[in-house]
Amino acid sequence: MRVATDALRLLNPHSVLAAIQARPKDVVRIGVDPARHTPAWGQVLQAAQKAGIPCSGQLTGGRGSQERQGASEAWVLPRSYEYENFFTGPENSVWVALDSLEDPQNVGAIVRSAAFFGVRGIVMTELRSAPLSATVYDIASGGMEAVPCWRVTNLQRALEKAKEASLWVLGTSEHAKTSLRSVPRDRSWLFVVGNEEKGVRRLTAESCDMMCGIPSVGNVVTSLNVSVATALVLGHLGNALE
């Protein structure tokens, strides 16, 4: 059976199950290897049968991907979003902006954390950024179904729109004098995440209302992976780590 050319091949059953629950019409078909039938894929099959989604034991494998051949899989169309009133939400809400993140593993992990902490939406740059690929969906483990993602050509304009909606813009830097502990939580924030190597761009940093750093306790490791640092900031802003 042929699938839509823009459909994503997902291997994480949690991502597939979330898509079935949120938008079953976009799940094209599912193939489960009987020899690797896990409880999670069992849940996927049950949900798919109720939704009338085609299921089979015939798998596509994937050219040039021997390690994936024989794995259970699902073909799912990318999620679409409405961007009108993107920065609308209750008091003390949090949004995230990704300033040129290039690693899909990091993007997926941040989306997962964003879903966990109840982030209202994620803004991403079109250029110099990882695409919203199957890897992002799988690493997000269902988070892509919970958090709207808006890809923009001009991040500065998005920051301006956030400020017009009464959001405060927060950036992070290892050189910032203000500690994350000092960032107030009684307001709505758009938290900007910088590139894995270069961090937040200069113009982006100049648009932030505040820059903060995460203080290191250890002496050997003085920095964190961008997705881990993002999770810590979101936990602070969302009052989850009190």
C-alpha angles and dihedrals in degrees: 000000000000119000132207112281092233095049116118122231105228123193100178110091091205090058090047094048091050090052091050091051095045103037114000093173089067094056102093101187144327132222121192125190106226090211091059099038103150125184089252092056088046088060089049091053093049092050091045093052091051090050094047095242116158113254130184145157093239111105129195098214101195133251113265093009107098094160090060098049112111093020122128111258147172133207111223131174116237115264118255124214142201112230101190111117089004093161095051118117146118123294118292093019123155132222128181131218121197111211104205101319108178106183113085090203090061093045091051092048091050092050089051091051090045091055091046093053096042099250111182097219147334126234117205133185118243095217127060091008135115113259120243091260133164088269091060092049093048096046090047087059094210097330093114089068093053105044123055113229122207120193113204134186093213118040092186091063090050090053090050091052089050091053090048086056089055096256121144116226119227127189133181131224134165086227096054115119094209116084122224087240089067096054109111117237100197094091141058115269139197103204114204118211117202132218118286094250108016099036122207113355118248096248090046091051090050089055093054119102089212139012120205139178135213108238116230120226097187126069101214102050110041101167139047136223108266094245092050092048090049092053090052092051092047090049090053096046092046093049089238097127100054 
